[in-house]
Amino acid sequence: MPSRQTIDAITQTLHPSRFGTYRSRCSNDPLRALELYRWNLELSAAFQQVLAVTEVALRNAIDGELRVWNGTQPHHTTPGVTHGKGWLSDPARPLNSMTKGSRRTAREHAEDAVTARALRHPRHGVAVNHDDMVTQLTFGTWAKLLPTPDPKDKNYTGRQVLWSDALHRAFPHRKSDPDGFGVAGRTTRLHALRNRVSHMEPLLDVNVKARHNDALRLIGAVSPEVRDWCSGISRVIDVHKACPIDR
């Protein structure tokens, strides 16, 4: 059991305003609050593992279909030719306008990564390629490419076009989701969860079972095999059950 001095030091280091969230759930008991904070750390770590698999599956599935689609689109500035498969370097409409900011940021980060490579790195000095840029795109980028039921969204039409022409094929195992709103909704909710987990925010009011199910269903829409594997290694539900307070 940590001493009072240790608890006070942790409280001040974490900042009272952050630690106060946990104390308020524990009748202002600092020891129980510390146990709850530790539980939140463990739950965040467990979710991080599942979200990492989810993001990679989502990213590769969408990128694969966009490469195919982009390579078949008539070039909007050069008649008689098509765009290349490298949609991050030569995007067709409407992808060009929808990803302008994301593409610029991804290239900048990819170039920084190249510069930071050690001399012994197998790709030291190698120019940035499509895969380098894809890995730099955020989870939120994928959410903004999927369809939305909101006609007021500025990219409403573009998102519908991408879904009907390409992205529905990225999720061949989805069930009862012809318009893609189910896939998109899960992606958006998981993006919000990922932000909370990454910034070590409290997960006390998160519907853990629902978000865990979102992740597994999204992975399963891409690959049932990967879903089953991820489900088998996930610690989310076990950690959630070990919460030190009644919720």
N, C-alpha and C positions, 0 to 999 in steps of 0.2 A: 504494500500500500504506500503510495507516495506521501511524503510529509506535507504539512501545511505550507512550509516554505517552498517546496517544489510546485505545489498547486498554484500558489500565488505567483511564482515566477512564470509558469506556463500561461496563466491568465493574462499577465501583463505583456508577455511576448506575443500572444495571439491577438491581443487588444481586447479590452473589456467589452467593446461593442459587438465583436464577433463571438466571443465566448459567452456573452450574455444571452444569446439565442439558446444555448444549451442549458444554461443555468435556469432560465425561465421555464424550461420543460421539466426541470428536476427540483422544483420547489426551492430553488436557490441553493441547493446542496452542491458545493463545489466538487466533491469527490464523484458524485453520480454524474455531474455535468462533464467531468473529464472522461469518465467511462463512455458517456454518450458521444463525446467528440471522437474518441478513439474508434468507436463503432462506425461513425460516419466516415472516418478515414478508410477503414476496412471495406465498407460498402462502396466507396468511391473507387478504390483499387479493383474491386471485383467487377464493377461496371466498366471500368476502363478496359479491361481485358475483352469483355464482350463487345464493347463499342469499337475497339480496334479491329476485330474480325468483321464487324458489320460495315465499317467504313471501307475497308479494303475490298470486300465483296461488292458493295455498292459502286465504288469508284471504278473497279475493273469492268463490271457489267455495263455501266453506262458508257464508259470510254470506248469499249469495244464496239458498241452499236453506233456511237457517234462517228467513229472512224469510217465505218462502212457507209453510213448515210452521207457524210460529208464528201466522200470520194465520188459520189454519184450526182452531186448537185451542180447544175450549170453555173459557171462562174459569172458573178454579177458585174464584173468589169471587163472581162475578156470573152467575147462571143465565140461560141464553137468549142469551148473547152470546159472541163469540170474542175472543181476544187480538188485538192489533194486530200488524203486521209488525215493529214495533220491538222485537225480542226482547231488546235490552239495557235497555230501559226497562220493558217489560211482558212478561216471559218466562213461557211456559207451563211446566207440569210435563213432564218432570223438569229442564228447562233452568234453571228458577229457582234450584233448590238447587245445581246443578252449577256455576253461574257467579257465585254471589253475591259472592265476594271479587274475582273478575276484573272484574265489572261496576262495583263500587264504585271500584276503583283506576283503571279506564279513565275513568270520569267525572271523578274528581279530576284526573287528568292532562290530560284534555281541557279542563277548566275553567281549569287553569293555563295551557294553551296559548292560550286565548282572552284571558286577562288579559295575556299577554305580546305580543299582536299590536300592531304599530306603528299609529299613527294612519292611515297611508296604506295599511294592509293592506285589501284589498277586502272582508274579512269582519270588520273591526274592530267590536267590540261586538255581533256576531251571537251569539245563544245557541247552546250546544252542541247538535248534532244527532246522529243515529244514526251517520253516517259519521265524525264526529269521534271518537266513542267506539270504533268499530271499529278505526281506525288506532292506537289506544292499547293494544289488546289484544296480549299477548305471543305469541310463537311457541308457547310452552308451553300456552297456552289451547286452541289448536286440537288439539294432541296429546291433551289430556285429554277432548276431546269425541268422539274417534274410538273405535271398539270395541276391547276388550281380551279376550284369551283367559283372563285371570286372574279366576276367579269370586270371588276374595277382594277384588278391588278394590271400594271402597265405592260406586262409581258404575257397577258392572258392568252392571246392568240398564238404567240410564238411557242408557248409551253404546250398548247394543244397540238400544234403542228409537229413538234418534236416527239410527243408521245405517240401520235397516230402514225407517223412516218418511220419512227426508229425505236424510241425508248421502251415501247411495250414489249419488244423482243428481248430486252435486258432482264425481264422478269417472267420467264416462261412458265414458272410453277405457281404463279399467283392464282388465287381462287376468287371467283365472283367479284372481279374488279376490272371491268372492261374500260372504264374511263381513267383508271390510274389514280383516283383520289385516295384509295386505301394505301397504296404504296407511298404516295406523296405525303399523306397525313402522318404515317409512321416515321418517314424520313424527317419531317419537320419537328415532330416531338422528340426524336432522338438527337437532333441537332441541338435543341434547347437543353436536353439532359447533358449532352457532351460538354456544353459550355459551363454548366453548373459543376460537373465533375472536374473539368480542367481547372476551374478557378477555386476548387475546394469549398464550394458553397454547401450549406446544409441540405441534406436530402430528406429531412424529417417529414416534409409534406408531399414528397414525391410518391406517386402510386407505383411502387417498386415492381410489383408483379405485372402491372400493365405495361410498364416500359420494357421490362425484360421480355415480355411476350411480343412487344413491338419489334424488338431486335431480332428475335428468333423467327418471327413471321417474315420480316424483311429479308433476312438471309435465306430463309426457305423459299422465298419467291424466286431467288436466283439459283440456289442449289440446296435441295433437301439434305444431301450428304454433308455439306458444310454446316448446315443448321444442326443436324444431329450431333456432329462432332463438337460444335461450340456449346451446345446444351450440356453435353457430357463433361466438359471441363469448367463450365460456369460455376462460380461460387456465390452468385448473387442471392439466390433464394435462401441458401443456408445462412449466409451472413445476415440477411434481413430477419430471419427467424430469431437470431441471437441478439436482437435489439434489447438493451438493458432497461428500457422503460415500456410501459403499456402505451400503445399508439392507437 
